[in-house]
Amino acid sequence: GAFTAFEPGQELELFPYITPPSGKVHFAGEHTTLTHGWMQGAIESGVRVAYEVNEQ
């Protein structure tokens, strides 16, 4: 596999559109964090989605 590679500025521009759930579908993975490309990002997104699901 590979990690995401945003162009300069895309990361902050697209971030608000990558993370929100779509109905009951939640998105997690290193590509949904600002620390993309690292295990830390995958863990952060898993924790974020766990909180989102728990709040529903």
Buried (B, 14 or more C-beta within 10 A) or exposed (E): EEEBEBEEEEBEEEBEEBBEEEEEEBBBBBBBBEEBBEEEBBBBBBEBBEEBEEEE
